[in-house]
C-alpha cells in the first residue's frame, strides 16, 4: 500500500468517525424529542448520515483499509453534549445538532482542499449531503426562536 493510499484511508476514517458520531447523536435526539415534525426532520438527517457512513465504509475498504468501528473521543463528547441538551429540551438538542453539522461542514471543507485527488473526489460527492443536513438543522433552529 502506498503512502498516498494510507493517507487517503486515514482521512476517510477521520470523516467516518464524525459521521458515526452524527448517527449516534441523532439517534439519541430521536429518543428524546417529542414534537412529531421535528422528529421527522431528525429521522431524515439520521438516515442521510447513516448513508454517508455506508459510503465511507465502502470507500475505505475499496482502498484496502479497515474502516473504523466507532466515533472515538469526538463521539464521546457529542454524546455527552446531546445527553445534556436533551435535559433542556428540543431547542437545546437542535442547537447541539446544528453545532455538529457546523463541524461536519468544516471537516468536509478541509477534505475538499486536500492534495489527494481521491479524498477530494469523495468529499465532493458527500459535501452536498452534509450541506443539506446542516441547512435542515440551521432552519429548524431558527424556526424555534
C-alpha positions as CSV (number, residue, x, y, z in Angstrom):
1,X,0.0,0.0,0.0
2,X,1.4,3.4,-1.0
3,X,1.8,6.3,1.4
4,X,-0.8,8.2,-0.6
5,X,-3.3,5.3,-0.2
6,X,-2.6,5.1,3.5
7,X,-3.1,8.8,3.9
8,X,-6.4,8.6,2.0
9,X,-7.6,5.8,4.2
10,X,-6.7,7.7,7.3
11,X,-8.5,10.8,6.1
12,X,-11.6,8.9,5.1
13,X,-11.6,7.1,8.5
14,X,-11.3,10.6,10.2
15,X,-14.5,11.8,8.4
16,X,-16.1,8.4,9.1
17,X,-15.6,9.0,12.8
18,X,-17.5,12.2,12.5
19,X,-20.3,10.6,10.6
20,X,-20.6,7.8,13.2
21,X,-20.8,10.4,15.9
22,X,-23.6,12.2,14.0
23,X,-25.6,8.9,13.6
24,X,-25.3,8.3,17.3
25,X,-26.2,11.9,18.3
26,X,-29.2,11.9,16.0
27,X,-30.3,8.5,17.5
28,X,-30.1,10.0,21.0
29,X,-32.0,13.1,20.0
30,X,-34.7,10.9,18.3
31,X,-35.3,9.1,21.6
32,X,-35.9,12.4,23.5
33,X,-37.6,14.8,21.1
34,X,-41.4,14.8,21.4
35,X,-42.5,17.1,18.5
36,X,-43.5,14.9,15.5
37,X,-42.5,17.5,12.9
38,X,-39.0,17.9,14.5
39,X,-38.7,14.1,14.8
40,X,-39.4,13.7,11.1
41,X,-36.5,16.1,10.3
42,X,-34.2,14.3,12.7
43,X,-35.1,11.0,11.1
44,X,-34.2,12.3,7.6
45,X,-30.8,13.6,8.9
46,X,-30.1,10.4,10.7
47,X,-30.8,8.4,7.6
48,X,-28.6,10.8,5.5
49,X,-25.7,10.4,7.9
50,X,-26.2,6.6,8.0
51,X,-26.0,6.6,4.2
52,X,-22.7,8.5,4.4
53,X,-21.3,6.0,6.9
54,X,-22.1,3.2,4.4
55,X,-20.5,5.1,1.6
56,X,-17.3,5.8,3.6
57,X,-17.0,2.2,4.9
58,X,-17.2,1.0,1.3
59,X,-14.6,3.6,0.1
60,X,-12.2,2.7,2.9
61,X,-12.5,-1.0,2.0
62,X,-12.0,-0.2,-1.7
63,X,-8.6,1.4,-0.8
64,X,-7.7,-1.8,1.2
65,X,-8.2,-0.3,4.6
66,X,-10.1,-1.2,7.7
67,X,-13.0,1.2,8.4
68,X,-13.2,2.5,12.0
69,X,-16.0,0.9,14.0
70,X,-16.7,3.8,16.4
71,X,-16.6,7.6,16.6
72,X,-13.8,7.7,19.2
73,X,-13.3,10.7,21.5
74,X,-15.4,13.1,19.4
75,X,-18.3,10.7,19.6
76,X,-18.0,10.6,23.4
77,X,-18.0,14.4,23.6
78,X,-21.0,14.6,21.2
79,X,-22.9,12.0,23.2
80,X,-22.3,14.0,26.4
81,X,-23.4,17.2,24.7
82,X,-26.5,15.6,23.3
83,X,-27.4,13.9,26.6
84,X,-27.1,17.3,28.4
85,X,-29.1,19.0,25.7
86,X,-32.0,16.6,25.9
87,X,-32.4,17.5,29.6
88,X,-33.0,21.1,28.5
89,X,-35.5,20.3,25.7
90,X,-35.9,20.2,22.0
91,X,-34.4,23.6,21.3
92,X,-31.2,22.7,23.1
93,X,-31.0,19.4,21.3
94,X,-31.4,21.1,17.9
95,X,-28.7,23.6,18.8
96,X,-26.2,20.8,19.6
97,X,-27.1,19.0,16.4
98,X,-26.6,22.2,14.4
99,X,-23.1,22.7,16.0
100,X,-22.3,19.1,15.0
101,X,-23.4,19.9,11.4
102,X,-21.1,23.0,11.5
103,X,-18.2,20.8,12.5
104,X,-19.1,18.4,9.6
105,X,-19.1,21.3,7.1
106,X,-15.6,22.3,8.3
107,X,-14.3,18.7,8.1
108,X,-15.6,18.2,4.6
109,X,-14.2,21.7,3.5
110,X,-10.8,20.5,4.8
111,X,-11.0,17.4,2.6
112,X,-12.1,19.4,-0.4
113,X,-8.8,21.3,-0.1
114,X,-6.7,18.1,0.3
115,X,-4.0,17.3,-2.2
116,X,-5.1,13.7,-2.6
117,X,-7.5,13.5,-5.6
118,X,-9.3,10.5,-4.2
119,X,-10.0,12.3,-0.9
120,X,-11.2,15.4,-2.8
121,X,-13.5,13.3,-5.1
122,X,-15.2,11.5,-2.2
123,X,-15.6,14.8,-0.2
124,X,-17.1,16.5,-3.2
125,X,-19.6,13.6,-3.6
126,X,-20.6,13.8,0.1
127,X,-20.4,17.6,0.7
128,X,-23.9,18.4,-0.8
129,X,-25.5,15.9,1.6
130,X,-23.6,17.5,4.5
131,X,-24.8,20.9,3.4
132,X,-28.3,19.5,3.3
133,X,-28.4,18.2,6.8
134,X,-26.7,21.4,8.0
135,X,-29.3,23.5,6.4
136,X,-32.1,21.4,7.8
137,X,-30.8,21.8,11.4
138,X,-30.0,25.5,10.9
139,X,-33.5,26.2,9.6
140,X,-35.1,24.2,12.3
141,X,-33.0,26.0,15.0
142,X,-34.1,29.4,13.6
143,X,-37.7,28.4,13.4
144,X,-37.6,27.6,17.1
145,X,-36.5,31.1,18.1
